[in-house]
């Protein structure tokens, strides 16, 4: 009974949407070219608010979440290039997504399966790593 009362007294947390993920890079132009030309991300922002600050935001196809990198952005720019590992890009058909990226010149690893969930990985020029993930509907709760 105590647990039920605690649930009733808890305040609901409002929606919190993850919309921006920092990805640390050593060369902004090289990273921008990689994500646009090879990974097929959409360029949303490339601005220089000051002489020392540049902000680049790109969105994976079909995603509501954008990545950001640049210069002069305090802690974001101070992150170690290549230190972000295992960002997941969830796809409906992993083989189709993998083939499309390979055709764009991206090196994507072979597909592996973990109890019905399929993965294939790639990295940007700095070593930040990404995983394509096909998560079948029957495994979702």
Backbone as JSON Lines, residues from 0, in Angstrom:
{"i":0,"aa":"X","n":[0.83,-1.18,0.0],"ca":[0.0,0.0,0.0],"c":[0.88,1.26,0.0]}
{"i":1,"aa":"X","n":[2.0,1.19,0.72],"ca":[2.9,2.33,0.79],"c":[3.43,2.68,-0.6]}
{"i":2,"aa":"X","n":[3.8,1.67,-1.39],"ca":[4.32,1.91,-2.73],"c":[3.28,2.6,-3.6]}
{"i":3,"aa":"X","n":[2.02,2.18,-3.48],"ca":[0.95,2.8,-4.27],"c":[0.79,4.26,-3.89]}
{"i":4,"aa":"X","n":[0.85,4.58,-2.61],"ca":[0.72,5.97,-2.17],"c":[1.87,6.81,-2.69]}
{"i":5,"aa":"X","n":[3.07,6.25,-2.7],"ca":[4.22,6.99,-3.22],"c":[4.04,7.3,-4.7]}
{"i":6,"aa":"X","n":[3.51,6.35,-5.46],"ca":[3.28,6.58,-6.89],"c":[2.27,7.7,-7.09]}
{"i":7,"aa":"X","n":[1.22,7.71,-6.29],"ca":[0.19,8.74,-6.43],"c":[0.72,10.12,-6.07]}
{"i":8,"aa":"X","n":[1.65,10.19,-5.11],"ca":[2.18,11.46,-4.67],"c":[3.3,12.0,-5.55]}
{"i":9,"aa":"X","n":[3.82,11.16,-6.44],"ca":[4.92,11.6,-7.31],"c":[4.39,12.55,-8.37]}
{"i":10,"aa":"X","n":[5.14,13.58,-8.64],"ca":[4.78,14.52,-9.69],"c":[5.23,13.95,-11.02]}
{"i":11,"aa":"X","n":[4.35,13.99,-12.0],"ca":[4.7,13.5,-13.33],"c":[5.77,14.41,-13.93]}
{"i":12,"aa":"X","n":[6.71,13.81,-14.62],"ca":[7.76,14.57,-15.28],"c":[7.25,14.96,-16.67]}
{"i":13,"aa":"X","n":[7.34,16.24,-17.02],"ca":[6.88,16.65,-18.35],"c":[7.77,16.07,-19.44]}
{"i":14,"aa":"X","n":[7.29,16.1,-20.68],"ca":[8.08,15.63,-21.82],"c":[9.43,16.32,-21.85]}
{"i":15,"aa":"X","n":[10.46,15.54,-22.12],"ca":[11.81,16.07,-22.31],"c":[12.36,15.43,-23.57]}
{"i":16,"aa":"X","n":[12.5,16.21,-24.6],"ca":[12.92,15.68,-25.89],"c":[14.42,15.9,-26.1]}
{"i":17,"aa":"X","n":[15.13,14.82,-26.37],"ca":[16.54,14.92,-26.71],"c":[16.61,15.43,-28.14]}
{"i":18,"aa":"X","n":[17.15,16.63,-28.33],"ca":[17.15,17.23,-29.66],"c":[18.53,17.65,-30.15]}
{"i":19,"aa":"X","n":[19.56,17.6,-29.28],"ca":[20.87,18.05,-29.69],"c":[21.94,17.25,-28.94]}
{"i":20,"aa":"X","n":[22.84,16.61,-29.68],"ca":[23.91,15.81,-29.09],"c":[25.25,16.34,-29.6]}
{"i":21,"aa":"X","n":[26.14,16.76,-28.69],"ca":[27.46,17.21,-29.11],"c":[28.32,16.04,-29.59]}
{"i":22,"aa":"X","n":[29.01,16.25,-30.7],"ca":[29.94,15.26,-31.25],"c":[31.27,15.99,-31.45]}
{"i":23,"aa":"X","n":[32.28,15.68,-30.64],"ca":[33.54,16.42,-30.72],"c":[34.4,16.02,-31.92]}
{"i":24,"aa":"X","n":[34.84,17.03,-32.66],"ca":[35.65,16.8,-33.85],"c":[36.87,17.72,-33.83]}
{"i":25,"aa":"X","n":[37.9,17.33,-34.57],"ca":[39.13,18.14,-34.62],"c":[39.13,19.13,-35.79]}
{"i":26,"aa":"X","n":[38.35,18.85,-36.83],"ca":[38.33,19.7,-38.02],"c":[36.86,19.85,-38.45]}
{"i":27,"aa":"X","n":[36.32,21.03,-38.23],"ca":[34.9,21.27,-38.48],"c":[34.53,21.05,-39.94]}
{"i":28,"aa":"X","n":[35.32,21.58,-40.87],"ca":[34.98,21.42,-42.29],"c":[35.05,19.97,-42.73]}
{"i":29,"aa":"X","n":[36.07,19.24,-42.27],"ca":[36.19,17.81,-42.62],"c":[35.0,17.03,-42.06]}
{"i":30,"aa":"X","n":[34.61,17.3,-40.82],"ca":[33.48,16.6,-40.21],"c":[32.18,16.94,-40.92]}
{"i":31,"aa":"X","n":[32.0,18.2,-41.24],"ca":[30.79,18.63,-41.96],"c":[30.69,17.89,-43.29]}
{"i":32,"aa":"X","n":[31.79,17.84,-44.04],"ca":[31.78,17.14,-45.33],"c":[31.45,15.66,-45.14]}
{"i":33,"aa":"X","n":[32.06,15.03,-44.14],"ca":[31.8,13.62,-43.88],"c":[30.31,13.38,-43.6]}
{"i":34,"aa":"X","n":[29.76,14.12,-42.68],"ca":[28.36,13.88,-42.27],"c":[27.36,14.22,-43.37]}
{"i":35,"aa":"X","n":[27.64,15.23,-44.17],"ca":[26.71,15.59,-45.26],"c":[26.9,14.66,-46.46]}
{"i":36,"aa":"X","n":[28.14,14.55,-46.93],"ca":[28.39,13.82,-48.18],"c":[28.34,12.3,-48.03]}
{"i":37,"aa":"X","n":[28.92,11.77,-46.96],"ca":[28.97,10.31,-46.81],"c":[27.82,9.75,-45.98]}
{"i":38,"aa":"X","n":[27.52,10.4,-44.83],"ca":[26.48,9.85,-43.95],"c":[25.08,10.34,-44.33]}
{"i":39,"aa":"X","n":[24.99,11.34,-45.19],"ca":[23.69,11.8,-45.67],"c":[22.91,12.65,-44.69]}
{"i":40,"aa":"X","n":[23.57,13.23,-43.7],"ca":[22.89,14.09,-42.74],"c":[22.51,15.4,-43.43]}
{"i":41,"aa":"X","n":[21.46,16.03,-42.93],"ca":[20.97,17.31,-43.44],"c":[21.64,18.45,-42.68]}
{"i":42,"aa":"X","n":[22.24,19.38,-43.39],"ca":[22.83,20.56,-42.75],"c":[21.7,21.48,-42.31]}
{"i":43,"aa":"X","n":[21.66,21.79,-41.02],"ca":[20.62,22.66,-40.46],"c":[21.17,24.05,-40.17]}
{"i":44,"aa":"X","n":[22.38,24.1,-39.6],"ca":[22.98,25.36,-39.17],"c":[24.48,25.31,-39.44]}
{"i":45,"aa":"X","n":[25.02,26.38,-39.98],"ca":[26.45,26.6,-40.05],"c":[26.63,28.1,-39.91]}
{"i":46,"aa":"X","n":[26.87,28.54,-38.68],"ca":[26.91,29.97,-38.41],"c":[28.13,30.33,-37.57]}
{"i":47,"aa":"X","n":[28.52,31.57,-37.67],"ca":[29.66,32.1,-36.91],"c":[29.16,33.31,-36.12]}
{"i":48,"aa":"X","n":[28.63,33.07,-34.91],"ca":[28.09,34.18,-34.11],"c":[29.16,35.19,-33.69]}
{"i":49,"aa":"X","n":[30.42,34.74,-33.57],"ca":[31.53,35.64,-33.23],"c":[32.73,35.23,-34.07]}
{"i":50,"aa":"X","n":[33.81,36.0,-33.96],"ca":[35.03,35.68,-34.7],"c":[35.64,34.35,-34.28]}
{"i":51,"aa":"X","n":[35.39,33.91,-33.05],"ca":[36.01,32.68,-32.53],"c":[35.02,31.53,-32.38]}
{"i":52,"aa":"X","n":[33.76,31.76,-32.72],"ca":[32.74,30.73,-32.52],"c":[32.1,30.32,-33.85]}
{"i":53,"aa":"X","n":[32.02,29.01,-34.04],"ca":[31.32,28.45,-35.2],"c":[30.45,27.31,-34.7]}
{"i":54,"aa":"X","n":[29.21,27.28,-35.13],"ca":[28.27,26.26,-34.72],"c":[27.73,25.56,-35.97]}
{"i":55,"aa":"X","n":[27.91,24.23,-36.01],"ca":[27.38,23.42,-37.13],"c":[26.44,22.39,-36.54]}
{"i":56,"aa":"X","n":[25.22,22.34,-37.07],"ca":[24.24,21.36,-36.63],"c":[23.76,20.58,-37.84]}
{"i":57,"aa":"X","n":[23.7,19.24,-37.68],"ca":[23.28,18.35,-38.75],"c":[22.3,17.33,-38.19]}
{"i":58,"aa":"X","n":[21.37,16.89,-39.03],"ca":[20.35,15.94,-38.59],"c":[20.38,14.69,-39.46]}
{"i":59,"aa":"X","n":[20.45,13.51,-38.81],"ca":[20.35,12.27,-39.58],"c":[18.99,12.19,-40.29]}
{"i":60,"aa":"X","n":[18.92,11.55,-41.45],"ca":[17.65,11.44,-42.18],"c":[16.55,10.85,-41.3]}
{"i":61,"aa":"X","n":[15.42,11.55,-41.22],"ca":[14.26,11.05,-40.48],"c":[14.33,11.25,-38.97]}
{"i":62,"aa":"X","n":[15.39,11.87,-38.47],"ca":[15.56,12.02,-37.02],"c":[15.02,13.36,-36.52]}
{"i":63,"aa":"X","n":[14.62,13.38,-35.26],"ca":[14.23,14.62,-34.59],"c":[15.39,15.16,-33.77]}
{"i":64,"aa":"X","n":[16.49,14.43,-33.72],"ca":[17.65,14.81,-32.92],"c":[18.79,15.22,-33.85]}
{"i":65,"aa":"X","n":[19.43,16.33,-33.51],"ca":[20.5,16.91,-34.3],"c":[21.83,16.73,-33.57]}
{"i":66,"aa":"X","n":[22.92,16.66,-34.33],"ca":[24.24,16.69,-33.71],"c":[24.82,18.09,-33.87]}
{"i":67,"aa":"X","n":[25.74,18.44,-32.99],"ca":[26.38,19.76,-33.06],"c":[27.88,19.61,-32.84]}
{"i":68,"aa":"X","n":[28.64,20.38,-33.58],"ca":[30.08,20.52,-33.34],"c":[30.48,21.9,-33.83]}
{"i":69,"aa":"X","n":[31.69,22.29,-33.49],"ca":[32.15,23.6,-33.91],"c":[33.33,24.07,-33.11]}
{"i":70,"aa":"X","n":[33.48,25.38,-33.02],"ca":[34.58,25.99,-32.29],"c":[34.03,27.08,-31.38]}
{"i":71,"aa":"X","n":[34.76,27.36,-30.31],"ca":[34.39,28.45,-29.42],"c":[33.12,28.23,-28.63]}
{"i":72,"aa":"X","n":[32.74,26.96,-28.42],"ca":[31.49,26.64,-27.71],"c":[31.76,26.1,-26.31]}
{"i":73,"aa":"X","n":[32.77,26.61,-25.65],"ca":[33.05,26.22,-24.27],"c":[33.3,24.74,-24.11]}
{"i":74,"aa":"X","n":[32.56,24.13,-23.18],"ca":[32.75,22.7,-22.87],"c":[32.52,21.8,-24.07]}
{"i":75,"aa":"X","n":[31.63,22.17,-24.97],"ca":[31.37,21.34,-26.15],"c":[32.62,21.29,-27.03]}
{"i":76,"aa":"X","n":[33.21,22.43,-27.29],"ca":[34.42,22.47,-28.11],"c":[35.62,21.84,-27.4]}
{"i":77,"aa":"X","n":[35.59,21.83,-26.08],"ca":[36.71,21.28,-25.3],"c":[36.68,19.76,-25.21]}
{"i":78,"aa":"X","n":[35.59,19.12,-25.64],"ca":[35.5,17.66,-25.58],"c":[36.59,17.05,-26.46]}
{"i":79,"aa":"X","n":[37.06,15.87,-26.07],"ca":[38.11,15.17,-26.82],"c":[37.55,14.65,-28.15]}
{"i":80,"aa":"X","n":[38.1,15.09,-29.3],"ca":[37.63,14.57,-30.58],"c":[37.69,13.04,-30.6]}
{"i":81,"aa":"X","n":[36.64,12.42,-31.1],"ca":[36.57,10.97,-31.2],"c":[36.13,10.26,-29.94]}
{"i":82,"aa":"X","n":[35.74,11.0,-28.91],"ca":[35.4,10.39,-27.62],"c":[33.96,9.91,-27.5]}
{"i":83,"aa":"X","n":[33.12,10.23,-28.47],"ca":[31.73,9.77,-28.41],"c":[31.65,8.4,-29.08]}
{"i":84,"aa":"X","n":[31.11,7.44,-28.36],"ca":[31.07,6.06,-28.86],"c":[29.65,5.51,-28.79]}
{"i":85,"aa":"X","n":[29.27,4.77,-29.81],"ca":[28.03,4.0,-29.79],"c":[26.75,4.77,-29.95]}
{"i":86,"aa":"X","n":[26.78,5.91,-30.65],"ca":[25.52,6.58,-30.95],"c":[24.72,5.67,-31.89]}
{"i":87,"aa":"X","n":[23.45,5.48,-31.59],"ca":[22.61,4.55,-32.37],"c":[21.74,5.31,-33.36]}
{"i":88,"aa":"X","n":[21.74,4.85,-34.58],"ca":[20.81,5.3,-35.61],"c":[19.88,4.13,-35.88]}
{"i":89,"aa":"X","n":[18.64,4.24,-35.43],"ca":[17.68,3.14,-35.56],"c":[17.07,3.19,-36.96]}
{"i":90,"aa":"X","n":[17.12,2.06,-37.64],"ca":[16.64,1.96,-39.02],"c":[15.62,0.82,-39.13]}
{"i":91,"aa":"X","n":[14.73,0.94,-40.1],"ca":[13.73,-0.1,-40.33],"c":[14.35,-1.31,-41.02]}
{"i":92,"aa":"X","n":[15.28,-1.07,-41.93],"ca":[15.91,-2.14,-42.7],"c":[17.42,-1.89,-42.7]}
{"i":93,"aa":"X","n":[18.13,-2.62,-41.87],"ca":[19.56,-2.39,-41.71],"c":[20.33,-2.63,-43.0]}
{"i":94,"aa":"X","n":[20.01,-3.67,-43.7],"ca":[20.74,-3.98,-44.94],"c":[20.58,-2.85,-45.96]}
{"i":95,"aa":"X","n":[19.37,-2.34,-46.08],"ca":[19.1,-1.24,-47.02],"c":[19.86,0.02,-46.6]}
{"i":96,"aa":"X","n":[19.85,0.36,-45.31],"ca":[20.55,1.54,-44.81],"c":[22.05,1.38,-45.01]}
{"i":97,"aa":"X","n":[22.58,0.2,-44.69],"ca":[24.01,-0.06,-44.84],"c":[24.43,0.09,-46.3]}
{"i":98,"aa":"X","n":[23.66,-0.51,-47.21],"ca":[23.98,-0.43,-48.64],"c":[23.97,1.01,-49.14]}
{"i":99,"aa":"X","n":[23.0,1.8,-48.69],"ca":[22.91,3.2,-49.12],"c":[24.14,3.98,-48.66]}
{"i":100,"aa":"X","n":[24.59,3.74,-47.45],"ca":[25.77,4.44,-46.93],"c":[27.04,4.0,-47.65]}
{"i":101,"aa":"X","n":[27.16,2.71,-47.92],"ca":[28.33,2.2,-48.63],"c":[28.39,2.81,-50.04]}
{"i":102,"aa":"X","n":[27.24,2.94,-50.68],"ca":[27.2,3.55,-52.02],"c":[27.65,5.0,-51.99]}
{"i":103,"aa":"X","n":[27.5,5.67,-50.84],"ca":[27.93,7.06,-50.68],"c":[29.41,7.15,-50.32]}
{"i":104,"aa":"X","n":[30.08,6.0,-50.21],"ca":[31.51,5.99,-49.91],"c":[31.85,5.83,-48.44]}
{"i":105,"aa":"X","n":[30.88,5.5,-47.63],"ca":[31.11,5.32,-46.19],"c":[31.52,3.88,-45.91]}
{"i":106,"aa":"X","n":[32.55,3.7,-45.11],"ca":[32.95,2.35,-44.71],"c":[32.09,1.92,-43.54]}
{"i":107,"aa":"X","n":[31.24,0.94,-43.76],"ca":[30.34,0.42,-42.73],"c":[30.72,-1.04,-42.48]}
{"i":108,"aa":"X","n":[30.86,-1.39,-41.22],"ca":[31.22,-2.76,-40.87],"c":[30.15,-3.76,-41.26]}
{"i":109,"aa":"X","n":[30.5,-5.03,-41.14],"ca":[29.55,-6.1,-41.44],"c":[28.42,-6.11,-40.42]}
{"i":110,"aa":"X","n":[27.3,-6.68,-40.82],"ca":[26.12,-6.78,-39.95],"c":[26.33,-7.92,-38.96]}
{"i":111,"aa":"X","n":[25.97,-7.68,-37.7],"ca":[25.95,-8.74,-36.71],"c":[24.61,-8.72,-36.0]}
{"i":112,"aa":"X","n":[24.23,-9.86,-35.46],"ca":[22.92,-10.07,-34.86],"c":[23.07,-10.47,-33.39]}
{"i":113,"aa":"X","n":[22.34,-9.78,-32.53],"ca":[22.32,-10.12,-31.11],"c":[20.87,-10.43,-30.74]}
{"i":114,"aa":"X","n":[20.54,-11.71,-30.77],"ca":[19.19,-12.19,-30.44],"c":[18.09,-11.44,-31.18]}
{"i":115,"aa":"X","n":[18.29,-11.27,-32.49],"ca":[17.27,-10.65,-33.33],"c":[17.46,-9.17,-33.56]}
{"i":116,"aa":"X","n":[18.32,-8.52,-32.8],"ca":[18.62,-7.11,-33.02],"c":[19.89,-7.05,-33.86]}
{"i":117,"aa":"X","n":[19.81,-6.35,-34.99],"ca":[20.94,-6.3,-35.93],"c":[21.67,-4.97,-35.82]}
{"i":118,"aa":"X","n":[23.0,-5.05,-36.01],"ca":[23.86,-3.87,-35.91],"c":[24.87,-3.85,-37.04]}
{"i":119,"aa":"X","n":[25.32,-2.65,-37.39],"ca":[26.48,-2.44,-38.25],"c":[27.05,-1.09,-37.85]}
{"i":120,"aa":"X","n":[28.38,-1.01,-37.75],"ca":[28.98,0.21,-37.24],"c":[29.82,0.96,-38.26]}
{"i":121,"aa":"X","n":[29.98,2.26,-37.98],"ca":[30.9,3.09,-38.74],"c":[31.42,4.19,-37.82]}
{"i":122,"aa":"X","n":[32.48,4.85,-38.25],"ca":[33.08,5.93,-37.47],"c":[33.3,7.14,-38.36]}
{"i":123,"aa":"X","n":[33.3,8.32,-37.73],"ca":[33.63,9.53,-38.47],"c":[35.16,9.66,-38.53]}
{"i":124,"aa":"X","n":[35.69,10.66,-39.22],"ca":[37.15,10.78,-39.36],"c":[37.91,10.91,-38.03]}
{"i":125,"aa":"X","n":[37.25,11.35,-36.97],"ca":[37.91,11.48,-35.67],"c":[37.8,10.22,-34.81]}
{"i":126,"aa":"X","n":[36.95,9.28,-35.22],"ca":[36.78,8.06,-34.44],"c":[35.54,8.03,-33.57]}
{"i":127,"aa":"X","n":[34.67,9.06,-33.67],"ca":[33.37,8.95,-33.0],"c":[32.63,7.8,-33.67]}
{"i":128,"aa":"X","n":[32.06,6.91,-32.88],"ca":[31.47,5.71,-33.48],"c":[29.95,5.72,-33.42]}
{"i":129,"aa":"X","n":[29.39,5.17,-34.47],"ca":[27.95,5.09,-34.67],"c":[27.56,3.65,-34.93]}
{"i":130,"aa":"X","n":[26.35,3.3,-34.54],"ca":[25.8,1.98,-34.85],"c":[24.46,2.14,-35.55]}
{"i":131,"aa":"X","n":[24.33,1.51,-36.69],"ca":[23.01,1.34,-37.28],"c":[22.38,0.21,-36.49]}
{"i":132,"aa":"X","n":[21.13,0.36,-36.12],"ca":[20.45,-0.68,-35.33],"c":[19.07,-0.94,-35.92]}
{"i":133,"aa":"X","n":[18.82,-2.21,-36.2],"ca":[17.48,-2.65,-36.61],"c":[16.9,-3.41,-35.43]}
{"i":134,"aa":"X","n":[15.88,-2.84,-34.83],"ca":[15.27,-3.41,-33.64],"c":[13.86,-3.87,-34.03]}
{"i":135,"aa":"X","n":[13.67,-5.17,-34.26],"ca":[12.39,-5.67,-34.74],"c":[11.22,-5.33,-33.81]}
{"i":136,"aa":"X","n":[10.08,-5.03,-34.38],"ca":[8.9,-4.61,-33.63],"c":[8.51,-5.65,-32.58]}
{"i":137,"aa":"X","n":[8.64,-6.92,-32.89],"ca":[8.2,-7.96,-31.95],"c":[9.05,-8.0,-30.69]}
{"i":138,"aa":"X","n":[10.22,-7.33,-30.69],"ca":[11.07,-7.3,-29.51],"c":[10.84,-6.04,-28.66]}
{"i":139,"aa":"X","n":[10.07,-5.1,-29.17],"ca":[9.79,-3.88,-28.41],"c":[8.67,-4.13,-27.42]}
{"i":140,"aa":"X","n":[8.73,-3.43,-26.3],"ca":[7.67,-3.6,-25.29],"c":[6.57,-2.58,-25.47]}
